[in-house]
Amino acid sequence: MTSADRTSSLRTEFQGGKSSLVRTYPENPKPRIQLVDALRGFALAGVGLVHFLEGFAGGLLAPGAAEAADHGLIDLAFRGLLWMSFGKFFALFSILFGVSFTLMRRSGGDAPGFRRRFLWRSVILAGIGLVHQLFYRGDILLVYASLSPLLLLVHRLPTRWLAGIIAVCFLGLPRLLAFAIGGEGPAFGPAPVLDPTHPYAAAYTGLLQNGSFTALAREHLTGGLGLKADLYLGILGRYYYTFGYFLVGLLLGRAGMLGDSHRLLRYRRPLKRYALGLLTVGTLLMLALFSQVGQPIDWSGWLPVVALNFYDWTNVAVTALILLGFVSAYQSGAGRRVLALFAPYGRMALTNYVGLSLIGTFLLFDWGLGGFGAVRTHQLALLAAWVVAAQMAGSAWWLTRFRYGPLEWIWRSFTYRKIQPLRLPVAVPTYVRS
């Protein structure tokens, strides 16, 4: 390879007659789509905000424990922001996982051993997730790793079949089946996932406030994993919704709607109308059903479980609106200049996701600085903003010198069973608009 081949190339890519925003790297001919990286970074920033606002609890806490530091309207406003944000950024992040699978398949899906390598890649992700679980019981990497192989089973199905599977997931049929079989009780974990009065919730809250790292890690690998299994496979049904979001991303990637965002924006108006309609219907039905349920909610009946389905419809609708809004804003020069700042953050999503948990748990849990319950809710939001901003700056700096983030490099090296080149040997490549 000549020195000219090793330089960062400026390439013009046309998809359907439209130019796209791409980036190429030394000794890596595959272009990156800046919009996908930026959208992933934006979604991760939202996930980080939610995790900070919930105090990195990742599930059951004793009644009022998370709200102990709410003192005034500003804290209540940010508490409301937390409730409004639940599920939306996670859904967007999951959609982009499906998009990434499609992009990987296109670049290597016909190469010998792709399926075997992708399965091995999922095993490595599970290993990283297991280490992450030691710090934060709300880890999603284990969930993603367990769902990834299913993409290999369905990715060749016709679009109408994939749309049917998505409909089954989003209608909540697996959740209703799981509830019919097992009810609201725990099947794997130590307590029902929606019962904060259970002694387990108080015990875990005590660990956050007065527990050692060893005690917390042990709990995260035992009760925490069981609670996660119930959370995703049981009454809340997040496992099925996550897979549905994967498939939405797979279809978006298959249609090239993020590689050439003009394709997606052609359908902006009808998609926006459908999303707003779904949001309206889901909200009204959710409120109507929950209004018929006494307080505290008795989750042993069908009414609140069906209401959860309608709540998830609102998550689907809001996620669609966020996606459309981001892509629309990205089309303007000013919007692109701002939103493109998330691209390096999104390129290092694995490193930054784990980093958020390491920083957040150290700041809040007793084995670190012990801020849980002492830092007010609006201060948690400010902490999240500072941490995300610092990670964004650090990611931009790192990627001017290295090809991959630290965990991305480890993941890639183990995937190919060979140490991958890390340092950039030439001038920094830049995103360009063709």
Order of alpha helices (4+ residues) and beta strands (2+ residues): alpha-beta-beta-beta-beta-alpha-alpha-alpha-alpha-alpha-alpha-alpha-alpha-alpha-alpha-alpha-alpha-alpha-alpha-alpha-alpha-alpha-alpha-alpha-beta
